[in-house]
Amino acid sequence: MTNLANKKISNTHDLFQSFQSLTTEQLNHCPMPESWSILQNVEHVFLVDVGIAKILAMPASADADSQATERYGDQKLNTMLTNRGYKVSAPDFVSPKGRLKTADEARQNINIIIDKITDHLKRHPIEHETQTFKHQFLGEMTKTDWVHFLIHHTSRHILQIEEIKKNL
């Protein structure tokens, strides 16, 4: 899983690059009343990362729900999640509430959770686990699917941040 850990580290770096040189005013700019600001997008990514870290930390089950180590896989999740034409409202528990106030605070919090995730991936062979955990919209996913989701979900929000930056 070191490859997935490296992909997530690179993906997180790309996220940080997407808002690196922006002012606090730019980070908090909402292009439309019903949309999120850049900082709210980053907070949402952080909250999703926290939830996935909890899934990854769950002990492997001997009585797995599935025989497959992946139900979706990298390519399918990439296609689904980076399609900006398809939108789903975030569940309340991962909706931004203004917890992250600055770019530095966002980077610090995300680094903490990503360090936990990548450390776990380096120490645990999740690619052999077949136990599934339910996603609200996609259904049952293995831990490997969840890591692919984590990476492509962040990519989706990087694209969204780039869209917002065009309107600053």
C-alpha positions in Angstrom: 0.0 0.0 0.0 3.0 2.3 -0.1 2.0 3.3 -3.6 -1.4 4.4 -2.4 0.2 6.3 0.5 2.5 8.0 -1.9 -0.4 8.9 -4.2 -2.3 10.4 -1.3 0.8 12.4 -0.2 1.2 13.8 -3.7 -2.6 14.5 -3.9 -2.5 16.4 -0.6 0.5 18.4 -1.9 -1.6 19.3 -5.0 -4.5 20.4 -2.7 -2.1 22.7 -0.7 -0.8 24.1 -4.0 -4.3 25.0 -5.1 -4.7 27.5 -2.3 -1.2 28.4 -1.4 -0.9 32.0 -2.5 -4.5 33.1 -1.8 -5.4 35.8 0.7 -7.9 35.1 3.6 -10.5 37.1 1.7 -10.0 35.0 -1.4 -10.1 31.8 0.7 -13.5 32.8 2.1 -15.0 34.1 -1.1 -18.3 32.3 -2.1 -19.0 32.6 -5.8 -22.7 32.0 -5.2 -24.8 31.9 -2.1 -25.4 28.1 -2.3 -21.7 27.2 -3.0 -18.8 26.7 -0.8 -15.7 28.9 -0.5 -12.2 27.5 -1.1 -11.7 27.2 2.7 -15.0 25.4 3.1 -14.0 23.0 0.3 -10.7 22.3 2.2 -12.6 21.8 5.5 -14.9 19.3 3.7 -11.9 17.4 2.4 -10.5 17.3 5.9 -13.7 16.0 7.4 -14.0 13.2 4.8 -10.3 12.3 5.4 -11.0 12.0 9.2 -13.9 9.7 8.5 -11.9 7.5 6.1 -9.0 7.4 8.7 -11.5 5.9 11.1 -12.6 3.2 8.6 -9.0 2.3 7.9 -8.3 2.0 11.6 -11.0 -0.6 12.1 -9.6 -4.1 12.7 -9.9 -6.5 9.8 -12.8 -8.9 10.2 -12.4 -12.6 9.8 -16.0 -12.9 8.4 -15.6 -10.5 5.5 -18.7 -9.3 3.6 -17.1 -10.0 0.2 -14.5 -12.0 -1.6 -13.2 -9.0 -3.6 -10.5 -6.7 -2.3 -12.0 -3.9 -4.4 -15.6 -3.4 -5.5 -15.0 -0.2 -7.5 -11.3 0.2 -8.1 -9.2 3.2 -8.9 -10.3 3.9 -12.5 -14.1 3.7 -11.8 -13.8 5.9 -8.7 -11.7 8.4 -10.6 -14.2 8.6 -13.4 -17.1 9.0 -11.0 -15.6 11.5 -8.6 -13.8 13.8 -11.0 -16.9 14.3 -13.1 -17.8 17.9 -12.1 -21.1 17.6 -14.0 -22.5 15.2 -11.4 -23.1 16.8 -8.0 -24.2 15.3 -4.7 -25.0 17.2 -1.6 -22.6 16.4 1.2 -24.1 14.7 4.3 -24.2 17.1 7.3 -21.4 15.3 9.2 -18.9 16.2 6.5 -20.4 19.7 5.6 -18.1 22.6 6.5 -19.0 24.5 9.6 -16.2 27.1 9.7 -13.9 25.0 11.9 -10.8 25.9 9.8 -10.2 29.6 9.9 -6.9 30.0 8.0 -4.9 28.3 5.3 -2.2 27.5 7.9 -4.8 25.9 10.2 -6.2 23.9 7.3 -2.7 22.6 6.2 -1.8 21.7 9.8 -5.0 19.7 10.4 -4.9 18.0 7.0 -1.2 17.1 7.6 -2.1 15.4 10.9 -4.8 13.2 9.4 -2.9 12.4 6.3 0.1 11.4 8.3 -2.1 9.0 10.2 -3.6 7.6 7.0 -0.3 7.1 5.2 1.3 5.6 8.3 -1.5 3.1 8.6 -1.2 2.3 4.9 2.5 1.7 5.2 2.0 -0.6 8.2 -1.2 -2.6 7.3 -1.8 -4.6 4.1 -5.3 -3.4 3.4 -5.1 -4.7 -0.2 -5.8 -8.1 1.3 -8.8 -7.1 3.3 -12.3 -7.8 1.8 -14.5 -6.4 4.6 -16.7 -3.6 3.4 -17.9 -0.4 4.9 -21.0 1.4 3.6 -20.7 4.7 1.7 -24.0 6.8 1.8 -24.3 7.0 -1.9 -22.0 4.3 -3.4 -22.9 1.4 -1.1 -20.4 -1.1 0.2 -16.7 -0.4 -0.4 -13.5 -2.2 0.7 -10.7 -0.3 2.5 -8.8 -0.2 -0.8 -11.8 1.4 -2.4 -12.0 3.9 0.4 -8.4 5.0 -0.2 -9.1 5.4 -3.9 -12.2 7.4 -3.0 -10.1 9.5 -0.6 -7.6 10.4 -3.4 -10.2 11.1 -6.1 -12.5 13.0 -3.8 -9.6 15.4 -3.0 -9.0 15.7 -6.7 -12.6 16.6 -7.3 -12.3 19.4 -4.8 -9.1 20.6 -6.3 -11.0 21.0 -9.5 -13.7 22.9 -7.7 -11.1 25.2 -6.1 -9.7 25.9 -9.5 -13.2 26.8 -10.7 -13.6 29.2 -7.8 -10.2 30.8 -8.4 -11.2 31.7 -12.0 -14.0 33.9 -10.5 -11.8 35.7 -7.9 
